[in-house]
Amino acid sequence: MNAVVERPVDDTMVRVVDEGFVPRPIDPPVAARFTPKAATPANRRERWVTTDDYPRQPLVDEIEGRTGYSLVIGTNGQVSACDVTSSSGNRALDQATCKWIAKRAKFEAATDETGAKVVGRYSGVVSWQIPD
């Protein structure tokens, strides 16, 4: 459908013919060239928290437990935050979990569908057991 519009421009009538919308071809979506991946440990998890890290008072009081944690992993593979998601029932054990993991854990950063490094998450559990 054509539309004709006449507009004055500098004391002159200009005739504009609108020939309608002409769609341009839509580019197909760009296929992901990379499969997104989660943050993955780059060092051995069993070295993140060891029996040598057992807090003194829970050890003396013979307190054991399991602490669940959730980490935020930066694009540099470092732990940027640690949250206790399930408590062992002992504050010292829970605090030690995040203290040592944040200090020792190293990661391969998560990536998106373009292969770019992105912030990721990682979760786990530390079982605090008094060594024999």
N, CA, C and O atoms as a MOPAC input file, in Angstrom:
PM7 MOZYME 1SCF
protein

 N      0.84300 1    -1.14500 1     0.00000 1
 C      0.00000 1     0.00000 1     0.00000 1
 C      0.90200 1     1.22500 1     0.00000 1
 O      1.83600 1     1.32200 1     0.79600 1
 N      0.61400 1     2.15500 1    -0.89800 1
 C      1.38600 1     3.39000 1    -0.99400 1
 C      0.62100 1     4.51600 1    -0.33400 1
 O     -0.60100 1     4.61200 1    -0.44500 1
 N      1.36600 1     5.36900 1     0.36000 1
 C      0.77100 1     6.54500 1     0.96700 1
 C      1.51800 1     7.75400 1     0.44900 1
 O      2.74700 1     7.75700 1     0.38000 1
 N      0.78100 1     8.76700 1     0.09200 1
 C      1.39900 1     9.98500 1    -0.40600 1
 C      1.16500 1    11.06600 1     0.63000 1
 O      0.03200 1    11.30900 1     1.04500 1
 N      2.24000 1    11.71000 1     1.04300 1
 C      2.15600 1    12.77200 1     2.02200 1
 C      2.84100 1    13.98400 1     1.42900 1
 O      3.96200 1    13.89400 1     0.92900 1
 N      2.16900 1    15.11000 1     1.48700 1
 C      2.79200 1    16.34000 1     1.01700 1
 C      3.09700 1    17.19700 1     2.22000 1
 O      2.22400 1    17.45800 1     3.04700 1
 N      4.36400 1    17.64400 1     2.32000 1
 C      4.81400 1    18.46200 1     3.44300 1
 C      5.52200 1    19.69200 1     2.90800 1
 O      6.24300 1    19.62500 1     1.91200 1
 N      5.31100 1    20.82300 1     3.58100 1
 C      6.04800 1    22.01100 1     3.16500 1
 C      7.47300 1    21.95900 1     3.71600 1
 O      7.67900 1    21.66400 1     4.89300 1
 N      8.43500 1    22.24200 1     2.87400 1
 C      9.83200 1    22.34800 1     3.27500 1
 C     10.38000 1    23.59300 1     2.60900 1
 O     10.40800 1    23.67000 1     1.38000 1
 N     10.82000 1    24.58100 1     3.39800 1
 C     11.37000 1    25.83000 1     2.87100 1
 C     10.45100 1    26.44800 1     1.82100 1
 O     10.89700 1    26.76000 1     0.71600 1
 N      9.21300 1    26.62200 1     2.14300 1
 C      8.21400 1    27.22600 1     1.25100 1
 C      7.99500 1    26.42800 1    -0.02200 1
 O      7.46200 1    26.95100 1    -1.00100 1
 N      8.40400 1    25.16000 1    -0.01600 1
 C      8.20800 1    24.31400 1    -1.18400 1
 C      7.47900 1    23.06600 1    -0.72200 1
 O      7.79600 1    22.51600 1     0.33300 1
 N      6.54100 1    22.63000 1    -1.47400 1
 C      5.84200 1    21.39700 1    -1.12500 1
 C      6.67800 1    20.22500 1    -1.60600 1
 O      7.11800 1    20.16700 1    -2.75400 1
 N      6.88000 1    19.29500 1    -0.68700 1
 C      7.65100 1    18.09600 1    -1.02300 1
 C      6.68900 1    16.92500 1    -0.96400 1
 O      5.89800 1    16.77100 1    -0.03300 1
 N      6.78900 1    16.13900 1    -1.96400 1
 C      5.91900 1    14.96500 1    -2.03500 1
 C      6.72700 1    13.75100 1    -1.58800 1
 O      7.78100 1    13.44500 1    -2.14500 1
 N      6.20500 1    13.06400 1    -0.56600 1
 C      6.87000 1    11.86500 1    -0.03900 1
 C      5.95800 1    10.68800 1    -0.31400 1
 O      4.78000 1    10.69300 1     0.04400 1
 N      6.51100 1     9.70000 1    -0.94300 1
 C      5.73900 1     8.49600 1    -1.23100 1
 C      6.25300 1     7.39000 1    -0.32200 1
 O      7.41900 1     6.99900 1    -0.38800 1
 N      5.36400 1     6.89600 1     0.52400 1
 C      5.71900 1     5.79000 1     1.41100 1
 C      5.27600 1     4.52100 1     0.71900 1
 O      4.08500 1     4.29500 1     0.50600 1
 N      6.23100 1     3.71000 1     0.37700 1
 C      5.90300 1     2.48300 1    -0.34600 1
 C      5.64900 1     1.32400 1     0.59500 1
 O      5.58700 1     0.16900 1     0.17600 1
 N      5.50400 1     1.63900 1     1.85300 1
 C      5.21200 1     0.58300 1     2.81000 1
 C      6.47600 1    -0.02000 1     3.40600 1
 O      7.59200 1     0.24900 1     2.96300 1
 N      6.27000 1    -0.80900 1     4.38100 1
 C      7.37200 1    -1.46900 1     5.06600 1
 C      7.91100 1    -2.59000 1     4.20700 1
 O      7.17000 1    -3.45900 1     3.74800 1
 N      9.21400 1    -2.55500 1     3.99800 1
 C      9.85900 1    -3.63200 1     3.25400 1
 C     10.73000 1    -4.38800 1     4.25000 1
 O     11.76800 1    -3.87900 1     4.67200 1
 N     10.32500 1    -5.58700 1     4.62800 1
 C     11.09900 1    -6.30200 1     5.63200 1
 C     12.44500 1    -6.74400 1     5.07600 1
 O     12.56600 1    -7.16200 1     3.92500 1
 N     13.44000 1    -6.63800 1     5.92800 1
 C     14.73600 1    -7.16900 1     5.51800 1
 C     14.81200 1    -8.59100 1     6.06700 1
 O     14.18400 1    -8.90400 1     7.07800 1
 N     15.56000 1    -9.42500 1     5.41900 1
 C     15.64000 1   -10.80200 1     5.90300 1
 C     16.16700 1   -10.83500 1     7.34000 1
 O     17.08400 1   -10.09700 1     7.69700 1
 N     15.58100 1   -11.68800 1     8.13500 1
 C     16.01800 1   -11.85000 1     9.52100 1
 C     17.16800 1   -12.84300 1     9.54400 1
 O     17.09300 1   -13.93700 1     8.98500 1
 N     18.24700 1   -12.41600 1    10.21800 1
 C     19.38100 1   -13.32200 1    10.34900 1
 C     18.98800 1   -14.47500 1    11.26100 1
 O     18.31400 1   -14.27600 1    12.27200 1
 N     19.41000 1   -15.67400 1    10.90200 1
 C     19.09700 1   -16.79200 1    11.79700 1
 C     19.83000 1   -16.59800 1    13.11500 1
 O     20.87900 1   -15.95600 1    13.14800 1
 N     19.29700 1   -17.14000 1    14.19400 1
 C     19.98500 1   -16.98600 1    15.47600 1
 C     21.38400 1   -17.59000 1    15.39700 1
 O     21.62000 1   -18.60400 1    14.73900 1
 N     22.28200 1   -16.93700 1    16.08300 1
 C     23.65200 1   -17.43200 1    16.10300 1
 C     23.68900 1   -18.64800 1    17.01500 1
 O     23.29400 1   -18.58300 1    18.17900 1
 N     24.15900 1   -19.73100 1    16.48000 1
 C     24.25800 1   -20.95100 1    17.27200 1
 C     25.38200 1   -20.80000 1    18.28800 1
 O     26.43200 1   -20.22800 1    17.99500 1
 N     25.14500 1   -21.31900 1    19.48100 1
 C     26.18100 1   -21.27300 1    20.51200 1
 C     27.39700 1   -22.04300 1    20.01700 1
 O     27.29900 1   -23.16900 1    19.52900 1
 N     28.52900 1   -21.40000 1    20.15900 1
 C     29.75300 1   -22.06100 1    19.73200 1
 C     30.41000 1   -22.80600 1    20.88600 1
 O     31.32200 1   -23.60700 1    20.68000 1
 N     29.94300 1   -22.53800 1    22.09400 1
 C     30.50500 1   -23.18400 1    23.26800 1
 C     29.36100 1   -23.71400 1    24.12500 1
 O     28.27100 1   -23.14200 1    24.15000 1
 N     29.61700 1   -24.77900 1    24.80400 1
 C     28.66100 1   -25.27900 1    25.77100 1
 C     28.96400 1   -24.60900 1    27.10000 1
 O     30.08700 1   -24.71600 1    27.59400 1
 N     27.98700 1   -23.91600 1    27.69600 1
 C     28.24900 1   -23.28800 1    28.99700 1
 C     28.72100 1   -24.34800 1    29.98600 1
 O     28.27400 1   -25.49400 1    29.93900 1
 N     29.62400 1   -23.95700 1    30.87700 1
 C     30.07900 1   -24.91300 1    31.88800 1
 C     30.09300 1   -24.26100 1    33.25300 1
 O     30.28700 1   -23.05300 1    33.39200 1
 N     29.88200 1   -25.08700 1    34.24300 1
 C     29.86300 1   -24.63100 1    35.63000 1
 C     31.29300 1   -24.46400 1    36.12800 1
 O     32.23600 1   -24.99400 1    35.54000 1
 N     31.43700 1   -23.72500 1    37.21400 1
 C     32.73500 1   -23.61500 1    37.86900 1
 C     33.12800 1   -25.00500 1    38.36500 1
 O     32.31000 1   -25.71800 1    38.94600 1
 N     34.38400 1   -25.38300 1    38.13200 1
 C     34.85300 1   -26.70100 1    38.55900 1
 C     36.15100 1   -26.55600 1    39.35000 1
 O     36.98000 1   -25.69900 1    39.04300 1
 N     36.32200 1   -27.40100 1    40.37400 1
 C     37.54200 1   -27.31500 1    41.17700 1
 C     38.79600 1   -27.49600 1    40.32700 1
 O     38.85500 1   -28.35300 1    39.44500 1
 N     39.79600 1   -26.66500 1    40.61600 1
 C     41.07000 1   -26.74800 1    39.89900 1
 C     42.15900 1   -27.35500 1    40.79000 1
 O     43.27100 1   -27.61800 1    40.33200 1
 N     41.82800 1   -27.57100 1    42.05800 1
 C     42.75400 1   -28.25400 1    42.94700 1
 C     41.97500 1   -29.29300 1    43.75000 1
 O     40.74500 1   -29.32100 1    43.69400 1
 N     42.65800 1   -30.12200 1    44.47500 1
 C     42.03700 1   -31.26500 1    45.15300 1
 C     41.18400 1   -30.82500 1    46.34400 1
 O     41.67300 1   -30.17400 1    47.26700 1
 N     39.90700 1   -31.19000 1    46.30700 1
 C     38.96300 1   -30.81100 1    47.35500 1
 C     39.35600 1   -31.33500 1    48.72500 1
 O     39.09900 1   -30.68000 1    49.73500 1
 N     39.97300 1   -32.50200 1    48.77400 1
 C     40.33700 1   -33.06400 1    50.08000 1
 C     41.42700 1   -32.25600 1    50.78600 1
 O     41.71000 1   -32.49000 1    51.96000 1
 N     42.03000 1   -31.32000 1    50.08400 1
 C     43.02900 1   -30.44200 1    50.69500 1
 C     42.45700 1   -29.09300 1    51.12600 1
 O     43.16500 1   -28.28300 1    51.72300 1
 N     41.18100 1   -28.84600 1    50.82700 1
 C     40.57100 1   -27.57400 1    51.19700 1
 C     40.41100 1   -27.47500 1    52.71200 1
 O     40.67600 1   -26.42700 1    53.30200 1
 N     39.97800 1   -28.56500 1    53.33600 1
 C     39.81100 1   -28.61800 1    54.78600 1
 C     40.39500 1   -29.95000 1    55.23900 1
 O     40.00500 1   -31.00600 1    54.74200 1
 N     41.33400 1   -29.89500 1    56.18800 1
 C     41.98300 1   -31.11400 1    56.66500 1
 C     41.73400 1   -31.29000 1    58.16100 1
 O     41.20700 1   -30.39200 1    58.81800 1
 N     42.11400 1   -32.44400 1    58.69100 1
 C     41.95400 1   -32.67700 1    60.12800 1
 C     42.78000 1   -31.68600 1    60.94600 1
 O     42.42900 1   -31.38700 1    62.08700 1
 N     43.86500 1   -31.17600 1    60.38200 1
 C     44.67100 1   -30.16400 1    61.08000 1
 C     43.89900 1   -28.85600 1    61.28300 1
 O     44.28500 1   -28.03400 1    62.11400 1
 N     42.81800 1   -28.66100 1    60.53500 1
 C     42.03200 1   -27.43700 1    60.61400 1
 C     40.90800 1   -27.51400 1    61.64800 1
 O     40.15700 1   -26.55400 1    61.82200 1
 N     40.79100 1   -28.65500 1    62.33400 1
 C     39.71400 1   -28.82700 1    63.30300 1
 C     39.83500 1   -27.74500 1    64.37000 1
 O     40.87800 1   -27.63500 1    65.01400 1
 N     38.78800 1   -26.94400 1    64.57100 1
 C     38.85400 1   -25.90300 1    65.60300 1
 C     39.08200 1   -26.52600 1    66.98700 1
 O     38.56200 1   -27.59900 1    67.29300 1
 N     39.85200 1   -25.84500 1    67.79400 1
 C     40.28000 1   -26.37900 1    69.09000 1
 C     39.12100 1   -26.75500 1    70.01600 1
 O     39.07300 1   -27.88100 1    70.51000 1
 N     38.19300 1   -25.83600 1    70.25600 1
 C     37.14000 1   -26.10500 1    71.24300 1
 C     36.23500 1   -27.26600 1    70.83500 1
 O     35.96300 1   -28.13000 1    71.66800 1
 N     35.75300 1   -27.32600 1    69.58300 1
 C     34.95200 1   -28.49500 1    69.20300 1
 C     35.75700 1   -29.80100 1    69.31600 1
 O     35.19300 1   -30.85200 1    69.62000 1
 N     37.05300 1   -29.73500 1    69.07500 1
 C     37.88600 1   -30.92100 1    69.20600 1
 C     37.94900 1   -31.36300 1    70.67100 1
 O     37.77500 1   -32.54200 1    70.97900 1
 N     38.19800 1   -30.40500 1    71.56800 1
 C     38.24600 1   -30.70100 1    73.00800 1
 C     36.89600 1   -31.23100 1    73.48800 1
 O     36.83800 1   -32.16000 1    74.29400 1
 N     35.81000 1   -30.63300 1    72.98700 1
 C     34.45900 1   -31.03500 1    73.40000 1
 C     33.94200 1   -32.25100 1    72.63000 1
 O     32.81300 1   -32.69500 1    72.84100 1
 N     34.76900 1   -32.77800 1    71.74500 1
 C     34.43200 1   -33.94800 1    70.91600 1
 C     33.14400 1   -33.73500 1    70.11100 1
 O     32.27900 1   -34.60800 1    70.05100 1
 N     33.04300 1   -32.56300 1    69.50100 1
 C     31.88100 1   -32.22700 1    68.67400 1
 C     32.20700 1   -32.51400 1    67.21500 1
 O     33.23700 1   -32.08200 1    66.69500 1
 N     31.31900 1   -33.24400 1    66.56900 1
 C     31.44300 1   -33.53600 1    65.13900 1
 C     30.19900 1   -33.00500 1    64.42800 1
 O     29.20600 1   -32.67300 1    65.07500 1
 N     30.25200 1   -32.92700 1    63.11500 1
 C     29.08600 1   -32.47300 1    62.36700 1
 C     29.37700 1   -32.32900 1    60.89000 1
 O     30.50200 1   -32.53400 1    60.43300 1
 N     28.33400 1   -31.97000 1    60.15000 1
 C     28.43700 1   -31.75800 1    58.70100 1
 C     27.98000 1   -30.33700 1    58.39600 1
 O     26.90000 1   -29.91500 1    58.81000 1
 N     28.81700 1   -29.60900 1    57.66700 1
 C     28.49400 1   -28.23300 1    57.28900 1
 C     28.31800 1   -28.16200 1    55.77600 1
 O     29.24600 1   -28.46100 1    55.02400 1
 N     27.12800 1   -27.76500 1    55.33200 1
 C     26.88700 1   -27.54000 1    53.91000 1
 C     27.26700 1   -26.11100 1    53.57700 1
 O     27.06000 1   -25.20000 1    54.38000 1
 N     27.82700 1   -25.91600 1    52.38500 1
 C     28.26400 1   -24.58100 1    51.98400 1
 C     27.93500 1   -24.32000 1    50.52600 1
 O     27.76500 1   -25.24100 1    49.72800 1
 N     27.84900 1   -23.04400 1    50.20400 1
 C     27.65400 1   -22.59500 1    48.82900 1
 C     28.65700 1   -21.48700 1    48.56500 1
 O     28.78000 1   -20.54900 1    49.35300 1
 N     29.37300 1   -21.59800 1    47.45400 1
 C     30.41100 1   -20.63200 1    47.09800 1
 C     30.00200 1   -19.82400 1    45.87900 1
 O     29.30400 1   -20.32100 1    44.99500 1
 N     30.43600 1   -18.59300 1    45.83900 1
 C     30.35400 1   -17.78800 1    44.62600 1
 C     31.77800 1   -17.74400 1    44.08800 1
 O     32.71200 1   -17.37100 1    44.79600 1
 N     31.92800 1   -18.13100 1    42.82600 1
 C     33.24300 1   -18.21000 1    42.19600 1
 C     33.35800 1   -17.08400 1    41.17400 1
 O     32.54400 1   -16.98400 1    40.25600 1
 N     34.36800 1   -16.24300 1    41.33700 1
 C     34.58200 1   -15.12100 1    40.42500 1
 C     35.13300 1   -15.58500 1    39.08500 1
 O     35.49400 1   -16.75000 1    38.92200 1
 N     35.19200 1   -14.68300 1    38.14800 1
 C     35.70800 1   -15.00700 1    36.81700 1
 C     37.20300 1   -15.32500 1    36.83900 1
 O     37.74900 1   -15.84100 1    35.86400 1
 N     37.85900 1   -15.01300 1    37.96100 1
 C     39.28100 1   -15.32800 1    38.10800 1
 C     39.49600 1   -16.69200 1    38.76500 1
 O     40.63800 1   -17.09100 1    38.99300 1
 N     38.40900 1   -17.41600 1    39.07400 1
 C     38.51000 1   -18.73900 1    39.67600 1
 C     38.68600 1   -18.71800 1    41.18600 1
 O     38.88900 1   -19.76400 1    41.80200 1
 N     38.61100 1   -17.54400 1    41.78200 1
 C     38.75300 1   -17.41300 1    43.23100 1
 C     37.37300 1   -17.40600 1    43.89800 1
 O     36.38100 1   -16.97100 1    43.31300 1
 N     37.34200 1   -17.89600 1    45.12900 1
 C     36.10800 1   -17.84500 1    45.91700 1
 C     35.88200 1   -16.40000 1    46.33100 1
 O     36.73900 1   -15.79400 1    46.97400 1
 N     34.72900 1   -15.84300 1    45.96300 1
 C     34.43900 1   -14.45900 1    46.34200 1
 C     33.43100 1   -14.38300 1    47.48500 1
 O     33.27800 1   -13.33300 1    48.10900 1
 N     32.74100 1   -15.49500 1    47.76500 1
 C     31.81000 1   -15.53300 1    48.89800 1
 C     31.56500 1   -16.98500 1    49.27700 1
 O     31.58500 1   -17.87800 1    48.43000 1
 N     31.33400 1   -17.20100 1    50.56000 1
 C     31.00100 1   -18.52800 1    51.07600 1
 C     29.85600 1   -18.36300 1    52.05700 1
 O     29.92300 1   -17.53500 1    52.96500 1
 N     28.81100 1   -19.14900 1    51.87500 1
 C     27.66200 1   -19.14400 1    52.77800 1
 C     27.42600 1   -20.54600 1    53.30600 1
 O     27.52000 1   -21.51800 1    52.55600 1
 N     27.12200 1   -20.65600 1    54.58500 1
 C     26.74700 1   -21.93300 1    55.17600 1
 C     25.28100 1   -22.18200 1    54.82800 1
 O     24.40900 1   -21.37700 1    55.15500 1
 N     25.02300 1   -23.30200 1    54.16400 1
 C     23.65400 1   -23.62700 1    53.74800 1
 C     22.98700 1   -24.61800 1    54.69300 1
 O     21.76000 1   -24.69300 1    54.75700 1
 N     23.79400 1   -25.37400 1    55.42300 1
 C     23.25000 1   -26.24300 1    56.47400 1
 C     24.31200 1   -26.33700 1    57.56400 1
 O     25.45500 1   -26.72100 1    57.31700 1
 N     23.90600 1   -25.97900 1    58.75700 1
 C     24.83500 1   -25.89000 1    59.87800 1
 C     25.14600 1   -27.26000 1    60.48000 1
 O     24.31200 1   -28.16500 1    60.50000 1
 N     26.35600 1   -27.37000 1    60.95700 1
 C     26.77300 1   -28.56700 1    61.69000 1
 C     26.17100 1   -28.56300 1    63.08600 1
 O     26.17000 1   -29.58600 1    63.77100 1
 N     25.66000 1   -27.41300 1    63.50700 1
 C     25.17400 1   -27.25000 1    64.86500 1
 C     26.22100 1   -26.61400 1    65.76100 1
 O     25.97700 1   -26.35800 1    66.94000 1
 N     27.40300 1   -26.36000 1    65.17900 1
 C     28.48100 1   -25.74600 1    65.94600 1
 C     29.03900 1   -24.58000 1    65.13700 1
 O     29.51300 1   -24.75300 1    64.01400 1
 N     28.97400 1   -23.40900 1    65.72000 1
 C     29.40500 1   -22.20100 1    65.00700 1
 C     30.87500 1   -22.25400 1    64.59400 1
 O     31.21400 1   -21.82400 1    63.49200 1
 N     31.74500 1   -22.76600 1    65.44400 1
 C     33.17700 1   -22.82900 1    65.12800 1
 C     33.44300 1   -23.72800 1    63.92500 1
 O     34.28400 1   -23.40700 1    63.08600 1
 N     32.73100 1   -24.85100 1    63.83400 1
 C     32.90400 1   -25.74400 1    62.68000 1
 C     32.40100 1   -25.06800 1    61.40000 1
 O     33.03800 1   -25.15500 1    60.35000 1
 N     31.25000 1   -24.39600 1    61.50100 1
 C     30.69400 1   -23.70600 1    60.33200 1
 C     31.62600 1   -22.59600 1    59.85500 1
 O     31.86100 1   -22.45300 1    58.65600 1
 N     32.15400 1   -21.81200 1    60.79000 1
 C     33.06300 1   -20.72200 1    60.41500 1
 C     34.35900 1   -21.26200 1    59.81600 1
 O     34.88300 1   -20.70100 1    58.85400 1
 N     34.87000 1   -22.33800 1    60.38000 1
 C     36.10600 1   -22.93200 1    59.85900 1
 C     35.90700 1   -23.45500 1    58.44200 1
 O     36.82100 1   -23.39300 1    57.61900 1
 N     34.71700 1   -23.96700 1    58.15800 1
 C     34.42500 1   -24.46800 1    56.81100 1
 C     34.66400 1   -23.36900 1    55.78700 1
 O     35.42800 1   -23.55600 1    54.84000 1
 N     34.01600 1   -22.22800 1    55.97100 1
 C     34.15900 1   -21.13700 1    54.99900 1
 C     35.56200 1   -20.53300 1    55.02600 1
 O     36.09800 1   -20.17300 1    53.97800 1
 N     36.15400 1   -20.42100 1    56.19700 1
 C     37.49900 1   -19.83800 1    56.30400 1
 C     38.49500 1   -20.60600 1    55.44700 1
 O     39.21400 1   -20.01300 1    54.64400 1
 N     38.53800 1   -21.92600 1    55.61500 1
 C     39.55700 1   -22.71100 1    54.92600 1
 C     39.23900 1   -22.90900 1    53.44500 1
 O     40.14000 1   -22.88200 1    52.60700 1
 N     37.98100 1   -23.10400 1    53.12900 1
 C     37.62900 1   -23.28000 1    51.71400 1
 C     37.90700 1   -21.99400 1    50.94000 1
 O     38.47100 1   -22.04000 1    49.84600 1
 N     37.51900 1   -20.85400 1    51.49100 1
 C     37.75600 1   -19.57800 1    50.80100 1
 C     39.24800 1   -19.33800 1    50.59500 1
 O     39.65300 1   -18.73900 1    49.59900 1
 N     40.05000 1   -19.79900 1    51.52500 1
 C     41.49800 1   -19.59300 1    51.44300 1
 C     42.16500 1   -20.55400 1    50.46300 1
 O     43.10200 1   -20.16900 1    49.76400 1
 N     41.69700 1   -21.79100 1    50.40500 1
 C     42.43000 1   -22.83100 1    49.66800 1
 C     41.82100 1   -23.27700 1    48.34100 1
 O     42.54700 1   -23.74100 1    47.46200 1
 N     40.52900 1   -23.14900 1    48.18100 1
 C     39.87700 1   -23.67000 1    46.97200 1
 C     40.20700 1   -22.80300 1    45.75800 1
 O     40.16000 1   -21.57500 1    45.82500 1
 N     40.53500 1   -23.44800 1    44.67500 1
 C     40.78300 1   -22.78300 1    43.38400 1
 C     39.86800 1   -23.43700 1    42.35100 1
 O     39.58700 1   -24.63400 1    42.41500 1
 N     39.41500 1   -22.63000 1    41.40300 1
 C     38.45800 1   -23.11800 1    40.42100 1
 C     38.82100 1   -22.71900 1    39.00100 1
 O     39.52700 1   -21.73900 1    38.76300 1
 N     38.31900 1   -23.50600 1    38.07400 1
 C     38.23000 1   -23.09100 1    36.67600 1
 C     36.91600 1   -22.32500 1    36.61800 1
 O     35.87200 1   -22.85500 1    36.99900 1
 N     36.95500 1   -21.09400 1    36.14800 1
 C     35.75400 1   -20.25400 1    36.13400 1
 C     34.66300 1   -20.85900 1    35.25700 1
 O     34.93700 1   -21.58800 1    34.30400 1
 N     33.44100 1   -20.54100 1    35.59900 1
 C     32.30000 1   -20.92900 1    34.77000 1
 C     32.36500 1   -20.13400 1    33.46300 1
 O     32.96300 1   -19.05900 1    33.41600 1
 N     31.75700 1   -20.65900 1    32.41700 1
 C     31.70300 1   -19.95800 1    31.12600 1
 C     30.27500 1   -19.95500 1    30.60300 1
 O     29.46000 1   -20.80800 1    30.95400 1
 N     29.99600 1   -18.96800 1    29.75000 1
 C     28.67200 1   -18.89800 1    29.12800 1
 C     28.72900 1   -19.49000 1    27.72600 1
 O     29.73500 1   -20.08300 1    27.33600 1
 N     27.63700 1   -19.32500 1    26.96500 1
 C     27.54600 1   -19.92000 1    25.63200 1
 C     28.49300 1   -19.29800 1    24.60700 1
 O     28.68100 1   -19.84100 1    23.51800 1
 N     29.08900 1   -18.15500 1    24.96000 1
 C     30.06500 1   -17.55000 1    24.05000 1
 C     31.49000 1   -17.93800 1    24.41200 1
 O     32.43600 1   -17.59300 1    23.70500 1
 N     31.63700 1   -18.66500 1    25.53100 1
 C     32.96100 1   -19.04900 1    26.00500 1
 C     33.56100 1   -18.04500 1    26.97400 1
 O     34.67200 1   -18.24400 1    27.46500 1
 N     32.83400 1   -16.96200 1    27.25500 1
 C     33.33200 1   -15.94100 1    28.17700 1
 C     33.22100 1   -16.43400 1    29.61700 1
 O     32.26900 1   -17.13000 1    29.97100 1
 N     34.18900 1   -16.07200 1    30.43400 1
 C     34.15000 1   -16.42500 1    31.84700 1
 C     33.06000 1   -15.61200 1    32.53900 1
 O     32.90600 1   -14.41400 1    32.29900 1
 N     32.31400 1   -16.28800 1    33.39800 1
 C     31.23300 1   -15.65400 1    34.14000 1
 C     31.30300 1   -16.09000 1    35.60400 1
 O     31.98000 1   -17.06200 1    35.94100 1
 N     30.60800 1   -15.37100 1    36.45200 1
 C     30.52100 1   -15.73100 1    37.86000 1
 C     29.74200 1   -17.04100 1    37.96900 1
 O     28.72400 1   -17.22600 1    37.30100 1
 N     30.22800 1   -17.94200 1    38.81600 1
 C     29.57200 1   -19.23500 1    38.97200 1
 C     29.32600 1   -19.56200 1    40.43400 1
 O     29.66200 1   -18.78100 1    41.32400 1
 N     28.73400 1   -20.72500 1    40.67000 1
 C     28.45300 1   -21.19500 1    42.03100 1
 C     28.94300 1   -22.62700 1    42.15600 1
 O     29.04000 1   -23.36700 1    41.17800 1
 N     29.24500 1   -22.98600 1    43.38500 1
 C     29.67600 1   -24.34500 1    43.68800 1
 C     29.19800 1   -24.65600 1    45.10000 1
 O     29.28700 1   -23.80100 1    45.98100 1
 N     28.69200 1   -25.86500 1    45.33000 1
 C     28.18900 1   -26.25800 1    46.64500 1
 C     28.80600 1   -27.57600 1    47.06900 1
 O     29.22800 1   -28.38300 1    46.24100 1
 N     28.84900 1   -27.77500 1    48.37600 1
 C     29.37500 1   -29.02600 1    48.89900 1
 C     29.11500 1   -29.15500 1    50.38000 1
 O     28.39400 1   -28.35200 1    50.97200 1
 N     29.71000 1   -30.17400 1    50.97500 1
 C     29.55600 1   -30.46900 1    52.39400 1
 C     30.91500 1   -30.84400 1    52.95700 1
 O     31.67800 1   -31.57000 1    52.32000 1
 N     31.21800 1   -30.35000 1    54.15100 1
 C     32.40500 1   -30.76700 1    54.88700 1
 C     31.93800 1   -31.59600 1    56.07300 1
 O     31.10900 1   -31.14800 1    56.86600 1
 N     32.47300 1   -32.80500 1    56.19200 1
 C     32.17500 1   -33.65500 1    57.34200 1
 C     33.29000 1   -33.48600 1    58.35600 1
 O     34.43700 1   -33.85700 1    58.11000 1
 N     32.94000 1   -32.92600 1    59.48700 1
 C     33.90300 1   -32.71900 1    60.57000 1
 C     33.86100 1   -33.95400 1    61.46700 1
 O     32.90000 1   -34.18000 1    62.20200 1
 N     34.93700 1   -34.75000 1    61.38600 1
 C     35.04300 1   -35.96400 1    62.19500 1
 C     36.36700 1   -35.91700 1    62.94400 1
 O     37.41500 1   -35.62700 1    62.36600 1
 N     36.30200 1   -36.20600 1    64.23000 1
 C     37.51100 1   -36.20200 1    65.04000 1
 C     38.40200 1   -37.36000 1    64.59600 1
 O     37.97000 1   -38.51100 1    64.55000 1
 N     39.67500 1   -37.02900 1    64.26500 1
 C     40.56000 1   -38.09900 1    63.81500 1
 C     40.86300 1   -39.09100 1    64.93900 1
 O     40.91900 1   -38.72100 1    66.11200 1
 N     41.05400 1   -40.34200 1    64.56300 1
 C     41.38800 1   -41.38500 1    65.55500 1
 C     42.77500 1   -41.21600 1    66.10300 1
 O     43.20800 1   -42.00600 1    66.94200 1

